[in-house]
């Protein structure tokens, strides 16, 4: 476990300065105090107050997401939440669970049993058992990329997919791309549906060819690319937009296996800006969402809920990080057109029909 000296060594300051930062002394700057607190959390330091039972405890529940290493999507989210909670003298416990755990434990009963004052749920699917129970809960709860309507005790936080996807489409259009495919994440995921809707809407608003066969669901893993990229290439796609950076990594590998160079033949864009994105060959152009700030925002919203103020949806703004995986479009001829059982037309026909109605109004 980290000590005060470890924090001092990391920041290059004295032990007394760290002690002042941890104890709220007034004779150091706010910026330095925040650095001390954030570094303390990053290194795993726990104060005596947090070791006692006096501090409030918040439960973070994680499913379908890795959180242990800096290259894991959830790592920075949990870190940001911990840093914000630590500043307020609150303790955080992280539990990794699965659907069978949810079936065995009722949400509110488990929160009461564990003595948690509030909860933050990360990585949950729409059909998870606890999602239905959250419709009636009175426990202050924040969800990452999931939404429960009409419950004032539950709030949503995420990054604006509409704005992010449109940034990517606009960037590709500026390079002359018109045939832009989209390989999304898993079905039964609210964030996948949001990004699919954002893609279809952006393509339509920019008056680009709208083809449901070029918009497919996969999984949020690199291997998903190998099932879909060959078909995209046969259909003449000059760019492939991806639901996350891991998918984009697989797309780059798959293009190379098919004899196509990135970005000379095909441009690729990811979503998230994970640490590995800039280390890929070529370095990945991607839509950046600040995951540490997402964690801090989740705590801020949760604290507001505990004070009786109801918040609905809270979204951070994305940005586009431009690297070397996109280039001027190289026109290509369609070899063959084929449909896929994973296309939006088959997986989520209602969403596709909604978009067509928007076009007609």
C-alpha positions in Angstrom: 0.0 0.0 0.0 1.3 3.5 -0.9 2.7 5.8 1.8 2.8 9.6 2.0 6.5 9.4 1.0 5.5 7.5 -2.2 3.2 10.3 -3.1 5.9 12.9 -2.3 8.4 11.1 -4.5 6.0 10.8 -7.4 5.2 14.6 -7.3 8.7 15.7 -6.4 7.5 17.6 -3.3 8.1 17.2 0.4 6.3 14.8 2.7 5.0 17.8 4.7 3.5 19.2 1.5 1.7 16.0 0.8 0.4 15.9 4.4 -1.0 19.3 4.0 -2.7 18.4 0.8 -4.2 15.3 2.4 -5.5 17.2 5.4 -6.9 20.2 3.6 -4.4 22.8 4.8 -5.0 26.3 3.5 -1.3 27.3 2.9 -0.9 25.3 -0.3 -2.6 26.0 -3.7 -5.8 24.3 -4.8 -4.0 23.0 -7.8 -1.3 21.3 -5.7 -3.8 20.0 -3.3 -5.8 18.4 -6.1 -2.6 16.9 -7.5 -1.8 15.4 -4.1 -5.2 13.9 -3.8 -5.3 12.5 -7.3 -1.8 11.0 -7.0 -2.8 9.4 -3.7 -5.7 7.6 -5.4 -3.6 6.7 -8.4 -1.0 5.0 -6.1 -3.6 3.3 -3.9 -3.1 5.4 -0.8 -5.9 5.1 1.8 -6.3 7.6 4.7 -7.1 6.6 8.2 -10.5 8.2 7.8 -11.3 6.0 4.8 -10.1 3.0 6.6 -12.6 3.6 9.4 -16.3 3.2 9.2 -17.0 6.9 9.5 -16.7 7.6 5.8 -19.6 7.0 3.4 -19.1 4.1 0.9 -20.1 4.0 -2.7 -20.3 0.8 -4.6 -19.0 0.5 -8.2 -20.3 -2.5 -10.1 -18.5 -3.6 -13.2 -19.6 -6.0 -15.9 -18.3 -6.9 -19.4 -15.3 -4.5 -19.0 -11.7 -4.7 -18.1 -10.5 -2.3 -15.5 -7.1 -3.5 -14.2 -4.5 -1.9 -16.5 -3.9 1.4 -18.2 -4.8 -0.1 -21.6 -8.2 -1.2 -20.2 -11.2 0.9 -21.1 -12.6 1.0 -17.6 -9.3 1.8 -15.8 -9.4 5.6 -16.2 -13.1 5.7 -15.5 -12.7 4.0 -12.1 -9.6 6.1 -11.4 -11.4 9.4 -12.1 -14.3 8.3 -9.9 -12.0 7.3 -7.0 -10.1 10.6 -7.3 -13.3 12.7 -7.1 -14.6 10.6 -4.2 -11.4 10.8 -2.3 -11.5 14.6 -2.4 -14.8 14.4 -0.6 -13.7 11.9 2.0 -15.8 9.1 0.6 -14.7 5.5 0.2 -15.2 3.4 -3.0 -15.5 -0.4 -3.3 -15.4 -2.0 -6.8 -17.1 -5.3 -7.4 -16.9 -7.2 -10.7 -20.1 -9.1 -11.3 -22.1 -11.0 -14.0 -25.7 -11.7 -14.8 -25.8 -14.8 -12.6 -24.8 -12.6 -9.6 -27.6 -10.2 -10.4 -30.1 -13.0 -10.5 -28.9 -14.2 -7.1 -29.0 -10.8 -5.5 -31.8 -8.2 -5.7 -30.2 -4.7 -6.4 -31.6 -2.7 -3.5 -31.3 -5.6 -1.0 -27.6 -6.0 -1.9 -27.0 -2.3 -1.6 -28.5 -2.3 1.9 -26.6 -5.5 2.9 -23.3 -3.9 1.8 -24.1 -0.6 3.4 -23.5 1.4 0.3 -24.9 5.0 0.1 -25.0 5.0 -3.7 -24.0 3.0 -6.8 -22.2 3.5 -10.1 -22.8 0.8 -12.7 -20.4 0.3 -15.6 -20.5 -2.0 -18.6 -24.0 -3.3 -18.1 -26.2 -4.7 -21.0 -29.8 -3.6 -21.6 -31.1 -7.1 -20.7 -29.2 -7.5 -17.4 -31.5 -8.4 -14.5 -30.6 -5.3 -12.4 -31.6 -3.0 -15.3 -35.2 -3.9 -14.9 -35.0 -3.4 -11.1 -33.5 0.1 -11.5 -36.8 1.3 -12.9 -38.2 1.3 -9.3 -35.1 1.8 -7.2 -34.7 4.7 -4.7 -31.0 4.2 -4.4 -29.0 7.1 -6.0 -27.5 5.4 -9.0 -25.5 6.5 -12.0 -25.1 4.4 -15.2 -22.4 4.6 -17.8 -23.9 4.6 -21.3 -27.3 3.3 -20.1 -30.5 5.1 -19.4 -33.5 4.4 -17.1 -36.5 6.7 -18.0 -38.8 8.3 -15.5 -36.8 7.5 -12.3 -35.5 10.6 -10.6 -33.0 8.5 -8.6 -31.1 7.2 -11.6 -28.9 9.2 -14.0 -27.0 8.5 -17.3 -23.5 9.7 -18.1 -21.6 9.3 -21.3 -19.9 10.9 -24.2 -21.9 12.5 -27.0 -21.9 9.9 -29.8 -23.8 12.0 -32.2 -21.2 14.8 -32.1 -18.3 12.3 -32.2 -19.5 10.2 -35.1 -20.3 13.4 -37.1 -16.8 14.7 -36.5 -15.4 11.5 -38.0 -17.8 11.5 -41.0 -17.0 15.2 -41.7 -13.3 14.5 -41.5 -13.6 11.6 -44.0 -15.7 13.7 -46.3 -13.0 16.4 -46.3 -10.6 13.7 -47.6 -13.0 12.8 -50.4 -14.6 9.6 -48.9 -18.1 8.8 -49.9 -18.3 5.0 -49.3 -17.9 4.9 -45.6 -18.7 1.6 -43.8 -19.5 1.3 -40.0 -18.5 -1.6 -37.9 -20.3 -1.2 -34.6 -20.1 -2.9 -31.2 -22.4 -5.5 -29.7 -26.2 -5.7 -30.1 -28.2 -5.3 -26.9 -26.0 -2.4 -26.0 -27.4 1.1 -25.7 -24.1 2.7 -26.7 -24.0 0.5 -29.8 -27.5 1.7 -30.8 -26.5 5.3 -30.1 -23.5 5.1 -32.4 -25.4 3.3 -35.1 -28.1 5.9 -35.0 -25.4 8.6 -35.1 -23.7 7.0 -38.1 -27.0 6.6 -40.1 -28.1 10.2 -39.2 -24.7 11.7 -40.2 -24.5 9.8 -43.5 -28.0 11.0 -44.3 -27.5 14.6 -43.3 -24.3 14.8 -45.4 -26.2 13.4 -48.4 -23.9 10.4 -48.7 -25.1 7.0 -50.0 -27.1 5.2 -47.2 -26.7 1.4 -47.5 -27.8 -0.7 -44.5 -25.4 -3.4 -45.7 -22.5 -1.1 -44.9 -23.7 -0.6 -41.3 -23.3 -3.8 -39.2 -23.1 -4.8 -35.5 -20.2 -6.9 -34.3 -18.6 -7.1 -30.9 -16.3 -4.6 -29.0 -13.3 -6.8 -29.8 -10.7 -6.8 -32.5 -11.7 -10.3 -33.9 -15.1 -8.9 -35.0 -13.3 -7.2 -37.9 -12.3 -10.4 -39.7 -15.9 -11.4 -40.2 -17.0 -8.1 -41.8 -14.0 -6.3 -43.4 -13.7 -8.5 -46.5 -17.3 -7.8 -47.4 -16.8 -4.1 -46.9 -13.9 -4.2 -49.2 -15.8 -6.1 -51.8 -18.5 -3.5 -51.7 -16.0 -0.7 -52.5 -15.7 1.0 -49.0 -12.8 3.5 -49.0 -13.1 4.1 -45.2 -14.3 2.1 -42.2 -15.5 3.8 -39.1 -15.4 1.6 -35.9 -17.4 1.4 -32.7 -14.2 1.5 -30.6 -10.4 1.4 -31.0 -10.2 -2.3 -30.4 -12.4 -3.0 -33.4 -10.3 -0.5 -35.4 -7.1 -2.4 -34.5 -8.7 -5.6 -35.9 -9.9 -3.7 -39.0 -6.3 -2.5 -39.8 -5.0 -6.1 -39.4 -7.8 -7.5 -41.6 -7.3 -4.9 -44.3 -3.6 -5.9 -44.4 -4.5 -9.6 -44.6 -6.7 -8.8 -47.6 -3.8 -7.0 -49.3 -5.0 -3.5 -48.7 -2.8 -0.8 -47.1 -4.1 1.6 -44.4 -4.5 4.5 -45.1 -3.3 4.4 -48.8 -6.2 2.1 -49.8 -8.6 2.3 -46.9 -8.9 4.9 -44.1 -9.8 3.7 -40.6 -11.2 5.6 -37.6 -11.8 4.3 -34.1 -13.7 5.6 -31.0 -12.3 6.1 -27.5 -8.6 7.1 -28.0 -7.2 4.3 -25.9 -3.5 4.4 -24.9 -2.6 1.8 -27.5 -4.2 3.8 -30.4 -1.1 6.0 -31.0 1.1 2.9 -30.9 -0.6 1.1 -33.8 0.8 0.9 -37.3 -0.3 3.3 -38.5 -1.2 5.4 -35.5 -5.0 5.5 -35.3 -7.2 8.5 -36.0 -10.0 8.2 -33.4 -12.8 10.0 -31.6 -11.5 10.8 -28.1 -13.6 10.5 -25.0 -11.9 11.6 -21.8 -12.4 8.6 -19.5 -11.0 10.1 -16.4 -13.4 13.0 -16.7 -16.2 10.5 -17.3 -15.4 9.0 -13.9 -15.3 12.4 -12.2 -18.5 13.4 -13.9 -20.2 10.2 -12.6 -19.2 11.0 -9.1 -20.4 14.6 -9.4 -23.8 13.4 -10.7 -24.1 10.8 -8.0 -23.3 13.3 -5.3 -26.0 15.6 -6.8 -28.5 12.7 -6.7 -27.7 12.0 -3.0 -28.6 15.6 -2.3 -32.0 15.2 -3.8 -31.4 16.9 -7.1 -32.5 14.8 -10.0 -30.4 14.8 -13.2 -31.3 12.8 -16.3 -28.6 12.7 -19.0 -25.2 14.2 -18.7 -22.8 14.0 -21.7 -19.2 15.0 -22.2 -18.1 16.5 -25.5 -15.8 14.3 -27.6 -12.9 15.5 -29.8 -11.3 14.1 -32.9 -7.6 13.0 -32.6 -6.1 12.9 -36.1 -3.2 10.6 -36.7 -2.0 8.6 -39.7 -4.8 6.0 -40.3 -6.8 8.4 -42.6 -5.8 9.8 -46.0 -7.3 11.2 -49.2 -9.8 8.7 -50.6 -8.7 6.3 -53.3 -11.7 5.4 -55.4 -12.4 1.7 -55.7 -14.8 -0.3 -57.8 -17.4 -2.5 -56.1 -16.6 -6.2 -56.7 -19.8 -7.5 -55.3 -22.6 -6.4 -53.0 -23.8 -8.7 -50.3 -26.1 -8.4 -47.3 -25.3 -9.5 -43.7 -27.4 -10.9 -41.0 -25.6 -8.5 -38.7 -26.6 -5.4 -40.6 -28.7 -2.8 -38.9 -31.6 -3.7 -41.2 -31.8 -7.2 -39.6 -30.5 -6.6 -36.1 -32.3 -3.3 -35.4 -34.9 -2.7 -38.2 -36.8 -0.3 -36.0 -33.9 2.1 -35.7 -33.3 1.9 -39.5 -37.0 2.6 -40.2 -36.9 5.6 -37.8 -34.0 7.1 -39.8 -35.9 6.6 -43.1 -38.8 8.4 -41.6 -36.6 11.3 -40.6 -35.4 11.6 -44.1 -39.0 11.9 -45.4 -39.9 14.7 -43.0 
